[in-house]
Amino acid sequence: MNIAIIVMRNSDGAVICYVGSGDQTNESRQGHVDLVRSIRSPGSALKPFIYAMAFEKLLVHPDTIVADQPIDIAGYRPANADGEYAGDISIRQALLLSKNTVPVLLMDKIGVPAFLARFRTVGSPLRLGASDSEAGLAVALGGVGVSLEQLVWMFSAFANEGELKRLRFATTDPEVTLGDLFEPAAANAVADILADVPPPAGRPRLEARDGSRRVGFKTGTSYGFRDAWTVGFGQVAYRRRVDRQAGWRPFAWRLWRDGCGASGYARLRGASGAGYRSRRRKKATWRPRQPARLAPTSSQIWAAAGLSGIVNRSD
C-alpha cells in the first residue's frame, strides 16, 4: 500500500505540501512513481461536482426529496455500494450517504457531454477512453480518469465560492484567477453539505479547534477497490463576505494497494481507508517533500493539513 498527499492554499493557489509517494526508494511498491499526478478513477469523489451542476441548473435543491431505489436507465442499473436503498431522502442526505442512484439520475438530466465540457472549459478535462459523446452514465460513479493534483485543484472551487486559481508551485509564480467553475450559490451549497459528511464508523467527528464547524470532505473508491481517496477543506470563507486570506484549505490523501499495480483489495474503501487516515494525519511517520521555493516549516504544513481555525457560518 502507498500514499500520496497534496495540500494547497486557496487564498492564492500555492501548493504548500506535495508528497508523490510514501517512500520513493521502495521498489516493491514502485515508490518512484509520482502518485499525485498519476491518472486513476476517482470513484465517489466526483459526485460533489454533479450535485453542484444540478443546483446550478435548478434541477434540485439540497432539501429536495428524491427516491433512492433501484433504477434502470437504458439498461444501466447502478446499485448503491452497500446494496441497500433508503427510499425517500433529501438531496443533502443522498450526497452525505454517497448514494449511487441519485447522482446517476442527476447526470442523466444534466447530460454527460455537458458535464465533461465544464471541465474542458477550465483546461482540466477528465480522461476518457472514448469521446465525450460516447461516454455513458458510469462517469457519475467515477468512470473517468483524474489525477490527485487535478481533483484537489477542482475541489478548491467549493472552498472559494466556485472560483478557481491556477496552482502555484513556486513563490515567483503569479497569482492567476481563472474564473468560476460553478456559480457561487451552487458551490456554497455543496460545501455546506460536505461539512456534515459523517466520519468512518467508530471514529469521532473532526471539528474546528474552537468547536464551531466540522471539516468538509468527500471520500471515493476507484473501480476494483484499487485506490481510496479523501479530498477536503477546512476553513469556511466566502470571498464576498470574509477576508479571503482565511480561505478553506483543501487537502487530499490517496491510498494504493500493492504499490501502483492493478490488483484490488475488497476491503479498501475511501470512507474507511483514506477517510480514517485523514483523521490521523498528524501522527504520520513520513515527512512531506516541500515544493521548490515554497518552503514552509513543518508546523505550517500540518497547520494547513490540520484545517485549524474554521470560521462558523450562520447565514
C-alpha contacts under 8 A as a table, 3 or more apart, distances in Angstrom:
res1	aa1	res2	aa2	distance
1	M	29	R	7.07
1	M	255	L	6.55
1	M	256	W	4.84
1	M	257	R	4.03
1	M	258	D	5.03
1	M	259	G	5.37
2	N	21	S	6.62
2	N	22	G	5.84
2	N	29	R	6.98
2	N	31	G	7.80
2	N	255	L	5.55
2	N	256	W	4.72
2	N	257	R	6.51
2	N	258	D	7.51
2	N	259	G	5.67
2	N	260	C	7.84
3	I	20	G	7.76
3	I	21	S	5.75
3	I	22	G	5.33
3	I	35	L	7.73
3	I	253	W	6.78
3	I	254	R	5.49
3	I	255	L	4.61
3	I	256	W	6.12
4	A	18	Y	7.95
4	A	19	V	5.43
4	A	20	G	5.12
4	A	21	S	5.22
4	A	22	G	6.56
4	A	35	L	5.86
4	A	36	V	5.93
4	A	253	W	5.71
4	A	254	R	5.39
4	A	255	L	6.93
5	I	17	C	7.44
5	I	18	Y	5.93
5	I	19	V	5.10
5	I	20	G	6.76
5	I	36	V	6.84
5	I	251	F	7.36
5	I	252	A	5.52
5	I	253	W	4.86
5	I	254	R	6.81
6	I	15	V	7.31
6	I	16	I	7.77
6	I	17	C	5.37
6	I	18	Y	4.52
6	I	19	V	6.27
6	I	36	V	7.13
6	I	148	L	7.70
6	I	149	E	6.89
6	I	152	V	7.65
6	I	251	F	6.11
6	I	252	A	5.84
6	I	253	W	7.38
7	V	15	V	5.91
7	V	16	I	5.71
7	V	17	C	4.90
7	V	18	Y	6.61
7	V	249	R	7.38
7	V	250	P	6.13
7	V	251	F	4.67
7	V	252	A	6.78
7	V	304	A	7.38
7	V	305	A	6.70
8	M	13	G	6.19
8	M	14	A	5.50
8	M	15	V	4.23
8	M	16	I	5.58
8	M	17	C	6.99
8	M	152	V	7.93
8	M	153	W	7.91
8	M	167	L	7.92
8	M	249	R	6.32
8	M	250	P	5.98
8	M	251	F	6.83
9	R	12	D	6.20
9	R	13	G	5.33
9	R	14	A	5.21
9	R	15	V	6.34
9	R	16	I	6.94
9	R	247	G	7.61
9	R	248	W	7.66
9	R	249	R	5.30
9	R	250	P	7.08
9	R	304	A	7.85
10	N	13	G	5.08
10	N	14	A	7.29
10	N	156	S	6.39
10	N	159	A	7.34
10	N	160	N	7.10
10	N	165	K	7.65
10	N	247	G	5.68
10	N	248	W	6.27
10	N	249	R	5.72
10	N	250	P	7.29
11	S	244	R	5.90
11	S	245	Q	5.27
11	S	246	A	7.22
11	S	247	G	5.54
12	D	165	K	6.88
12	D	168	R	7.83
12	D	175	E	5.94
13	G	165	K	5.49
13	G	166	R	5.92
13	G	167	L	4.76
13	G	168	R	5.55
13	G	175	E	7.07
14	A	167	L	5.90
14	A	168	R	4.49
14	A	169	F	6.20
14	A	170	A	7.67
14	A	171	T	7.89
15	V	18	Y	7.13
15	V	167	L	6.65
15	V	168	R	5.92
15	V	169	F	5.56
15	V	291	P	7.37
15	V	294	L	7.70
16	I	290	Q	6.78
16	I	291	P	6.99
16	I	294	L	6.47
16	I	295	A	7.40
16	I	296	P	6.91
16	I	301	I	6.69
17	C	288	P	6.30
17	C	289	R	6.69
17	C	290	Q	5.49
17	C	291	P	6.80
17	C	301	I	6.50
18	Y	36	V	7.80
18	Y	288	P	6.43
18	Y	289	R	5.78
18	Y	290	Q	6.05
18	Y	291	P	6.45
19	V	22	G	7.11
19	V	36	V	7.26
19	V	288	P	5.51
19	V	289	R	5.52
19	V	290	Q	7.87
20	G	33	V	7.23
20	G	34	D	4.43
20	G	35	L	5.03
20	G	36	V	5.12
20	G	37	R	7.80
21	S	24	Q	5.79
21	S	31	G	5.68
21	S	32	H	7.18
21	S	33	V	6.93
21	S	34	D	6.13
21	S	35	L	6.16
21	S	36	V	7.95
22	G	31	G	6.96
22	G	286	W	6.72
23	D	26	N	5.56
23	D	31	G	5.37
23	D	32	H	7.89
24	Q	27	E	7.82
24	Q	30	Q	7.67
24	Q	31	G	4.12
24	Q	32	H	4.77
24	Q	33	V	7.60
25	T	31	G	5.77
25	T	32	H	6.57
26	N	29	R	5.97
26	N	30	Q	6.25
26	N	31	G	4.95
26	N	32	H	7.50
27	E	30	Q	4.54
27	E	31	G	5.66
27	E	32	H	7.22
28	S	31	G	7.55
28	S	259	G	6.98
29	R	258	D	6.10
29	R	259	G	3.57
29	R	260	C	6.39
30	Q	33	V	5.97
30	Q	259	G	5.60
30	Q	260	C	6.16
31	G	34	D	7.80
31	G	259	G	7.30
33	V	38	S	7.96
33	V	260	C	7.71
34	D	37	R	5.92
34	D	38	S	6.42
35	L	38	S	4.86
35	L	147	S	7.96
35	L	148	L	7.46
36	V	147	S	6.31
36	V	148	L	4.93
36	V	149	E	5.55
37	R	147	S	5.04
37	R	148	L	6.12
37	R	149	E	5.96
37	R	150	Q	7.84
38	S	146	V	7.77
38	S	147	S	5.36
38	S	148	L	7.33
39	I	127	R	7.96
39	I	145	G	5.42
39	I	146	V	4.94
39	I	147	S	4.61
39	I	148	L	7.79
40	R	144	V	7.77
40	R	145	G	4.96
40	R	146	V	5.51
40	R	147	S	6.24
40	R	222	S	7.38
40	R	227	D	7.99
41	S	142	G	5.59
41	S	143	G	6.31
41	S	144	V	5.71
41	S	145	G	4.91
41	S	146	V	6.31
41	S	221	T	7.94
41	S	222	S	4.91
41	S	223	Y	6.56
41	S	227	D	7.94
42	P	45	A	5.48
42	P	46	L	6.18
42	P	142	G	5.12
42	P	143	G	7.84
42	P	144	V	7.41
42	P	145	G	7.01
42	P	146	V	6.56
42	P	220	G	6.04
42	P	221	T	6.57
42	P	222	S	5.47
42	P	229	W	7.18
43	G	46	L	6.42
43	G	141	L	5.47
43	G	142	G	3.91
43	G	143	G	7.17
43	G	220	G	4.81
43	G	221	T	4.78
43	G	222	S	4.48
43	G	223	Y	6.75
44	S	47	K	5.40
44	S	98	S	6.99
44	S	141	L	5.65
44	S	142	G	6.04
44	S	218	K	7.82
44	S	219	T	6.55
44	S	220	G	4.29
44	S	221	T	6.38
44	S	222	S	7.87
45	A	48	P	7.02
45	A	142	G	7.46
45	A	218	K	5.74
45	A	219	T	5.40
45	A	220	G	4.47
45	A	221	T	7.71
45	A	229	W	7.13
45	A	230	T	7.48
45	A	231	V	7.38
46	L	49	F	5.92
46	L	50	I	7.28
46	L	140	A	7.09
46	L	141	L	7.11
46	L	142	G	6.11
46	L	220	G	7.82
47	K	50	I	5.26
47	K	51	Y	6.60
47	K	95	L	7.56
47	K	98	S	7.88
47	K	103	P	6.61
47	K	140	A	6.56
47	K	141	L	7.06
48	P	51	Y	5.16
48	P	52	A	6.18
48	P	95	L	7.36
48	P	190	V	6.54
48	P	218	K	7.97
49	F	52	A	5.02
49	F	53	M	6.32
50	I	53	M	5.29
50	I	54	A	6.21
50	I	103	P	6.51
50	I	106	L	7.11
50	I	107	M	6.59
50	I	115	F	7.59
50	I	140	A	7.29
51	Y	54	A	4.92
51	Y	55	F	6.11
51	Y	95	L	7.96
51	Y	103	P	7.10
51	Y	106	L	7.58
51	Y	190	V	7.10
52	A	55	F	5.15
52	A	56	E	6.12
52	A	182	F	6.99
52	A	186	A	5.17
52	A	187	A	6.04
52	A	189	A	7.68
52	A	190	V	6.21
53	M	56	E	4.90
53	M	57	K	6.14
53	M	110	I	7.50
53	M	115	F	7.77
53	M	182	F	7.23
53	M	186	A	7.28
54	A	57	K	5.20
54	A	58	L	6.13
54	A	59	L	5.23
54	A	60	V	6.15
54	A	106	L	6.64
54	A	110	I	6.90
55	F	58	L	4.96
55	F	59	L	6.13
55	F	60	V	5.70
55	F	61	H	5.99
55	F	62	P	7.89
55	F	186	A	5.40
56	E	59	L	7.71
56	E	182	F	7.35
56	E	183	E	6.55
56	E	185	A	7.69
56	E	186	A	5.42
58	L	61	H	6.99
59	L	106	L	7.97
60	V	64	T	5.85
60	V	91	I	7.54
61	H	64	T	5.10
61	H	91	I	6.97
62	P	90	S	6.75
62	P	91	I	4.97
62	P	92	R	4.90
62	P	189	A	7.26
63	D	90	S	5.26
63	D	91	I	5.88
63	D	92	R	6.30
64	T	90	S	5.32
64	T	91	I	5.67
65	I	88	D	6.24
65	I	89	I	5.36
65	I	90	S	4.29
65	I	91	I	6.34
66	V	88	D	5.53
66	V	89	I	5.59
66	V	90	S	5.96
66	V	91	I	6.72
66	V	102	V	7.67
67	A	86	A	7.82
67	A	87	G	5.19
67	A	88	D	4.48
67	A	89	I	6.29
67	A	102	V	7.79
68	D	85	Y	5.61
68	D	86	A	5.57
68	D	87	G	4.74
68	D	88	D	6.08
68	D	89	I	6.80
68	D	94	A	7.94
68	D	99	K	7.68
68	D	101	T	6.27
68	D	102	V	6.50
69	Q	85	Y	5.42
69	Q	86	A	7.10
69	Q	87	G	5.86
69	Q	101	T	7.06
70	P	77	R	7.32
70	P	78	P	7.70
70	P	79	A	6.75
70	P	85	Y	7.49
70	P	101	T	7.23
71	I	76	Y	7.93
71	I	77	R	5.70
71	I	78	P	7.03
71	I	101	T	6.85
72	D	75	G	5.62
72	D	76	Y	5.44
72	D	77	R	4.74
72	D	78	P	7.72
73	I	76	Y	5.06
73	I	77	R	6.67
76	Y	137	L	7.85
78	P	100	N	6.75
78	P	101	T	6.38
78	P	104	V	7.95
79	A	83	G	6.03
79	A	100	N	6.36
79	A	101	T	6.55
80	N	83	G	5.01
80	N	84	E	6.29
80	N	85	Y	7.15
80	N	99	K	5.72
80	N	100	N	5.00
80	N	101	T	6.58
81	A	84	E	7.78
81	A	99	K	7.55
81	A	100	N	7.27
86	A	89	I	6.80
89	I	93	Q	6.18
89	I	94	A	6.68
90	S	93	Q	5.16
90	S	94	A	6.27
91	I	94	A	4.94
91	I	95	L	6.42
91	I	102	V	7.98
92	R	95	L	5.46
92	R	96	L	6.17
92	R	193	I	6.21
93	Q	96	L	4.91
93	Q	97	L	5.88
94	A	97	L	5.33
94	A	98	S	5.85
94	A	99	K	5.28
94	A	102	V	6.71
95	L	98	S	4.76
95	L	99	K	6.43
95	L	193	I	7.52
95	L	194	L	7.94
96	L	193	I	6.91
96	L	194	L	6.89
96	L	196	D	7.08
96	L	197	V	5.13
96	L	198	P	7.20
97	L	197	V	7.68
99	K	102	V	6.25
99	K	103	P	7.37
100	N	103	P	5.94
100	N	104	V	6.46
100	N	141	L	6.90
101	T	104	V	5.35
101	T	105	L	6.33
102	V	105	L	5.12
102	V	106	L	6.23
103	P	106	L	4.89
103	P	107	M	5.93
103	P	140	A	6.31
103	P	141	L	7.90
104	V	107	M	4.98
104	V	108	D	6.20
104	V	137	L	6.32
104	V	138	A	7.69
104	V	140	A	5.63
104	V	141	L	7.48
105	L	108	D	5.12
105	L	109	K	6.58
106	L	109	K	5.11
106	L	110	I	6.15
107	M	110	I	4.93
107	M	111	G	5.66
107	M	112	V	6.30
107	M	115	F	7.72
107	M	137	L	6.76
107	M	140	A	6.38
108	D	111	G	5.26
108	D	112	V	7.02
108	D	137	L	6.85
110	I	114	A	6.68
110	I	115	F	6.77
111	G	114	A	5.37
111	G	115	F	6.29
112	V	115	F	5.07
112	V	116	L	6.20
112	V	132	D	7.32
112	V	133	S	7.68
112	V	135	A	6.78
112	V	136	G	6.77
112	V	137	L	6.68
112	V	139	V	7.43
113	P	116	L	5.21
113	P	117	A	5.97
113	P	132	D	5.25
113	P	133	S	5.76
113	P	135	A	7.52
114	A	117	A	5.03
114	A	118	R	6.49
115	F	118	R	5.53
115	F	119	F	7.48
116	L	119	F	5.70
116	L	120	R	6.70
116	L	125	P	7.01
116	L	126	L	6.83
116	L	132	D	6.79
117	A	120	R	4.97
117	A	121	T	6.27
117	A	125	P	7.64
118	R	121	T	5.39
118	R	122	V	7.16
118	R	181	L	7.38
119	F	122	V	5.50
119	F	123	G	6.57
119	F	124	S	5.29
119	F	125	P	4.99
119	F	126	L	6.87
119	F	181	L	7.81
120	R	123	G	4.98
120	R	124	S	5.42
120	R	125	P	4.46
120	R	126	L	7.69
121	T	124	S	7.49
121	T	125	P	7.99
122	V	125	P	7.91
122	V	178	L	7.30
122	V	181	L	7.26
124	S	150	Q	7.24
126	L	144	V	6.26
126	L	145	G	5.84
126	L	146	V	5.82
127	R	144	V	5.57
127	R	145	G	4.47
127	R	146	V	6.27
128	L	131	S	6.95
128	L	132	D	7.66
128	L	135	A	7.68
128	L	144	V	5.51
128	L	145	G	6.39
130	A	134	E	6.05
130	A	135	A	6.43
131	S	134	E	5.30
131	S	135	A	6.47
132	D	135	A	5.25
135	A	138	A	7.95
135	A	139	V	7.19
136	G	139	V	6.22
137	L	140	A	5.75
137	L	141	L	7.88
138	A	141	L	5.45
138	A	142	G	6.78
138	A	143	G	5.15
139	V	142	G	5.22
139	V	143	G	4.20
139	V	144	V	5.78
140	A	143	G	6.85
142	G	145	G	7.71
142	G	222	S	6.98
142	G	223	Y	7.81
143	G	223	Y	7.92
146	V	150	Q	6.48
146	V	151	L	6.68
147	S	150	Q	5.10
147	S	151	L	6.15
148	L	151	L	5.10
148	L	152	V	6.13
148	L	252	A	7.51
148	L	254	R	7.59
149	E	152	V	5.42
149	E	153	W	6.18
150	Q	153	W	5.14
150	Q	154	M	6.19
151	L	154	M	5.11
151	L	155	F	6.11
151	L	231	V	7.85
152	V	155	F	5.02
152	V	156	S	6.37
152	V	231	V	6.48
152	V	250	P	6.53
152	V	251	F	6.94
152	V	252	A	6.61
153	W	156	S	5.31
153	W	157	A	7.58
153	W	164	L	7.63
153	W	167	L	7.30
154	M	157	A	5.78
154	M	164	L	7.28
155	F	158	F	5.63
155	F	159	A	7.22
155	F	231	V	7.45
155	F	232	G	7.52
155	F	250	P	7.15
156	S	159	A	5.10
156	S	160	N	6.28
156	S	162	G	7.88
156	S	163	E	7.71
156	S	164	L	6.71
156	S	233	F	7.79
156	S	248	W	7.93
156	S	249	R	7.75
156	S	250	P	6.18
157	A	160	N	5.08
157	A	161	E	6.11
157	A	162	G	4.19
157	A	163	E	4.98
157	A	164	L	5.42
157	A	180	D	7.43
157	A	181	L	6.49
157	A	182	F	7.31
157	A	187	A	6.86
158	F	161	E	5.73
158	F	162	G	5.53
158	F	163	E	7.86
158	F	187	A	4.82
158	F	188	N	6.36
158	F	190	V	6.87
158	F	191	A	5.50
159	A	162	G	7.30
159	A	187	A	7.68
159	A	188	N	7.70
159	A	191	A	6.78
159	A	233	F	6.83
159	A	235	Q	7.94
159	A	236	V	6.97
159	A	237	A	7.16
159	A	238	Y	7.83
159	A	247	G	6.83
159	A	248	W	5.25
159	A	249	R	7.52
159	A	250	P	7.71
160	N	163	E	5.27
160	N	164	L	7.34
160	N	187	A	7.94
160	N	237	A	7.21
160	N	238	Y	6.45
160	N	239	R	6.56
160	N	247	G	7.00
160	N	248	W	7.44
161	E	182	F	7.71
161	E	183	E	7.20
161	E	184	P	4.38
161	E	185	A	7.21
161	E	187	A	5.35
161	E	188	N	5.77
161	E	238	Y	6.23
161	E	239	R	6.95
162	G	180	D	5.03
162	G	181	L	5.35
162	G	182	F	4.56
162	G	183	E	5.65
162	G	184	P	5.14
162	G	186	A	7.67
162	G	187	A	5.13
162	G	188	N	7.70
163	E	177	T	7.55
163	E	178	L	7.34
163	E	179	G	5.58
163	E	180	D	4.11
163	E	181	L	6.02
163	E	182	F	7.22
163	E	184	P	7.86
164	L	177	T	6.15
164	L	178	L	5.48
164	L	179	G	5.87
164	L	180	D	5.87
164	L	181	L	6.54
165	K	175	E	7.29
165	K	176	V	5.67
165	K	177	T	4.48
165	K	178	L	5.49
165	K	179	G	7.63
166	R	175	E	6.97
166	R	176	V	5.46
166	R	177	T	6.39
166	R	178	L	6.62
168	R	171	T	7.22
168	R	173	D	5.63
168	R	174	P	7.39
168	R	175	E	7.27
169	F	173	D	6.95
169	F	291	P	6.31
169	F	292	A	7.17
169	F	293	R	7.86
169	F	294	L	7.01
170	A	173	D	5.36
170	A	291	P	7.28
170	A	292	A	6.27
170	A	293	R	5.30
170	A	294	L	5.68
171	T	174	P	7.86
171	T	293	R	6.06
171	T	294	L	5.97
180	D	183	E	6.59
182	F	186	A	6.45
182	F	187	A	6.01
183	E	186	A	5.46
183	E	187	A	6.31
184	P	187	A	5.18
184	P	188	N	6.00
185	A	188	N	5.16
185	A	189	A	6.15
186	A	189	A	5.20
186	A	190	V	6.45
187	A	190	V	5.34
187	A	191	A	6.21
188	N	191	A	5.05
188	N	192	D	6.11
189	A	192	D	5.19
189	A	193	I	6.44
190	V	193	I	5.16
190	V	194	L	6.19
191	A	194	L	5.15
191	A	195	A	6.25
191	A	216	G	6.63
192	D	195	A	5.30
192	D	196	D	7.16
192	D	216	G	7.60
193	I	196	D	5.49
193	I	197	V	6.98
193	I	216	G	7.76
194	L	197	V	5.20
194	L	215	V	7.90
194	L	216	G	4.60
194	L	217	F	5.47
194	L	218	K	6.66
195	A	213	R	7.68
195	A	214	R	5.55
195	A	215	V	5.28
195	A	216	G	3.60
195	A	217	F	6.60
196	D	214	R	6.83
196	D	215	V	7.74
196	D	216	G	6.75
197	V	216	G	6.90
197	V	217	F	6.82
197	V	218	K	7.34
198	P	205	R	6.95
199	P	203	R	6.04
199	P	204	P	6.61
199	P	205	R	5.55
199	P	206	L	7.76
199	P	271	A	7.65
199	P	275	G	7.48
199	P	276	Y	7.88
200	P	203	R	5.60
200	P	271	A	5.78
200	P	272	S	5.54
200	P	275	G	6.73
200	P	276	Y	6.38
201	A	272	S	7.66
203	R	276	Y	7.84
205	R	214	R	7.44
206	L	214	R	5.99
206	L	215	V	6.36
206	L	279	R	7.19
207	E	210	D	7.90
207	E	211	G	5.58
207	E	212	S	7.15
207	E	213	R	5.74
207	E	214	R	4.24
207	E	215	V	6.14
208	A	211	G	4.86
208	A	212	S	5.90
208	A	213	R	5.38
208	A	214	R	5.87
208	A	215	V	7.15
208	A	307	L	7.38
208	A	308	S	5.93
208	A	309	G	5.99
208	A	310	I	5.32
209	R	212	S	7.70
209	R	308	S	6.06
209	R	309	G	6.13
209	R	310	I	7.54
210	D	309	G	6.93
210	D	310	I	7.75
211	G	214	R	7.76
212	S	310	I	7.02
212	S	311	V	6.97
212	S	312	N	5.38
213	R	310	I	6.01
213	R	311	V	6.82
213	R	312	N	5.61
214	R	234	G	7.75
214	R	310	I	7.77
215	V	232	G	7.27
215	V	233	F	6.40
215	V	234	G	5.06
215	V	235	Q	7.70
215	V	307	L	7.46
216	G	232	G	5.44
216	G	233	F	5.45
216	G	234	G	6.26
217	F	230	T	6.79
217	F	231	V	5.49
217	F	232	G	3.72
217	F	233	F	6.28
218	K	230	T	5.73
218	K	231	V	5.51
218	K	232	G	6.22
219	T	228	A	7.34
219	T	229	W	5.26
219	T	230	T	4.34
219	T	231	V	6.43
219	T	270	G	4.83
219	T	271	A	5.48
219	T	274	A	7.29
219	T	275	G	6.30
220	G	228	A	5.85
220	G	229	W	4.91
220	G	230	T	6.53
220	G	269	R	7.09
220	G	270	G	4.63
220	G	271	A	7.03
221	T	225	F	5.96
221	T	226	R	7.42
221	T	227	D	5.71
221	T	228	A	4.70
221	T	229	W	6.24
221	T	268	L	7.59
221	T	269	R	5.25
221	T	270	G	4.96
222	S	225	F	5.50
222	S	226	R	5.88
222	S	227	D	5.24
222	S	228	A	6.66
223	Y	226	R	6.59
223	Y	227	D	7.93
224	G	263	S	7.55
224	G	264	G	5.14
224	G	265	Y	7.32
224	G	266	A	7.68
225	F	228	A	7.34
225	F	264	G	4.92
225	F	265	Y	5.34
225	F	266	A	5.92
225	F	267	R	7.52
225	F	268	L	5.65
225	F	269	R	6.58
226	R	256	W	6.24
226	R	257	R	5.98
226	R	262	A	6.89
226	R	263	S	6.40
226	R	264	G	4.47
226	R	265	Y	6.30
226	R	268	L	7.35
227	D	254	R	6.53
227	D	255	L	5.56
227	D	256	W	5.00
227	D	257	R	6.83
227	D	268	L	7.37
227	D	269	R	7.62
227	D	270	G	7.64
228	A	253	W	7.97
228	A	254	R	5.41
228	A	255	L	5.08
228	A	256	W	6.89
228	A	268	L	6.58
228	A	269	R	5.43
228	A	270	G	4.15
228	A	271	A	7.84
228	A	273	G	6.21
228	A	274	A	5.46
229	W	252	A	7.22
229	W	253	W	5.70
229	W	254	R	4.46
229	W	255	L	6.62
229	W	270	G	5.08
229	W	274	A	5.44
229	W	275	G	7.35
230	T	252	A	5.30
230	T	253	W	5.22
230	T	254	R	6.52
230	T	270	G	6.43
230	T	271	A	7.77
230	T	274	A	5.50
230	T	275	G	5.64
230	T	278	S	7.08
231	V	250	P	6.90
231	V	251	F	5.78
231	V	252	A	4.30
231	V	253	W	6.71
232	G	249	R	7.87
232	G	250	P	5.11
232	G	251	F	5.38
232	G	252	A	6.34
233	F	248	W	5.33
233	F	249	R	4.86
233	F	250	P	3.93
233	F	251	F	6.07
233	F	307	L	7.07
234	G	248	W	4.94
234	G	249	R	5.40
234	G	250	P	6.72
234	G	306	G	7.87
234	G	307	L	4.46
234	G	308	S	6.94
234	G	310	I	6.12
235	Q	246	A	6.80
235	Q	247	G	5.77
235	Q	248	W	3.75
235	Q	249	R	6.22
235	Q	307	L	6.37
235	Q	308	S	7.10
235	Q	309	G	6.49
235	Q	310	I	4.14
235	Q	311	V	6.02
236	V	246	A	7.51
236	V	247	G	6.23
236	V	248	W	5.29
236	V	310	I	5.78
236	V	311	V	5.23
236	V	312	N	6.99
236	V	313	R	7.27
237	A	241	R	7.54
237	A	242	V	5.67
237	A	243	D	7.23
237	A	244	R	6.49
237	A	246	A	6.04
237	A	247	G	4.96
237	A	248	W	6.33
237	A	311	V	7.01
238	Y	241	R	5.32
238	Y	242	V	5.53
238	Y	243	D	7.95
238	Y	244	R	7.18
238	Y	247	G	7.64
239	R	242	V	5.66
239	R	243	D	6.67
239	R	244	R	5.27
242	V	246	A	7.58
243	D	246	A	5.92
243	D	247	G	7.86
244	R	247	G	5.41
248	W	307	L	7.83
248	W	310	I	7.87
249	R	304	A	6.48
249	R	305	A	7.51
249	R	307	L	6.65
250	P	305	A	7.89
251	F	305	A	6.06
252	A	278	S	7.92
253	W	274	A	6.08
253	W	277	R	7.91
253	W	278	S	7.03
254	R	274	A	6.20
255	L	273	G	7.32
255	L	274	A	6.11
256	W	259	G	6.00
256	W	260	C	6.60
257	R	260	C	7.27
257	R	261	G	7.61
257	R	263	S	7.38
257	R	264	G	6.80
257	R	265	Y	6.80
258	D	261	G	5.91
258	D	263	S	6.97
265	Y	268	L	5.44
268	L	272	S	7.32
268	L	273	G	6.07
269	R	272	S	5.55
269	R	273	G	5.48
269	R	274	A	7.49
270	G	273	G	5.16
270	G	274	A	5.10
270	G	275	G	5.74
271	A	274	A	6.41
271	A	275	G	4.66
271	A	276	Y	6.91
272	S	275	G	5.52
272	S	276	Y	5.47
273	G	276	Y	5.40
273	G	277	R	6.54
274	A	277	R	5.08
274	A	278	S	6.15
275	G	278	S	5.16
275	G	279	R	7.00
276	Y	279	R	5.50
276	Y	280	R	6.85
277	R	280	R	4.89
277	R	281	R	5.91
278	S	281	R	5.49
280	R	283	K	5.66
280	R	284	A	7.09
281	R	284	A	5.37
281	R	305	A	7.74
281	R	306	G	7.76
282	K	302	W	6.75
282	K	306	G	7.45
284	A	287	R	7.94
290	Q	294	L	6.71
290	Q	295	A	5.86
290	Q	296	P	7.67
291	P	294	L	5.52
291	P	295	A	6.85
292	A	295	A	7.04
296	P	299	S	7.96
296	P	300	Q	5.82
296	P	301	I	6.51
297	T	300	Q	5.18
297	T	301	I	6.45
298	S	301	I	5.05
298	S	302	W	6.29
299	S	302	W	5.24
299	S	303	A	5.94
300	Q	303	A	4.95
300	Q	304	A	6.19
301	I	304	A	5.19
301	I	305	A	6.22
302	W	305	A	4.83
302	W	306	G	5.44
303	A	306	G	4.81
303	A	307	L	6.30
303	A	308	S	6.33
304	A	307	L	5.38
304	A	308	S	7.13
307	L	310	I	7.03
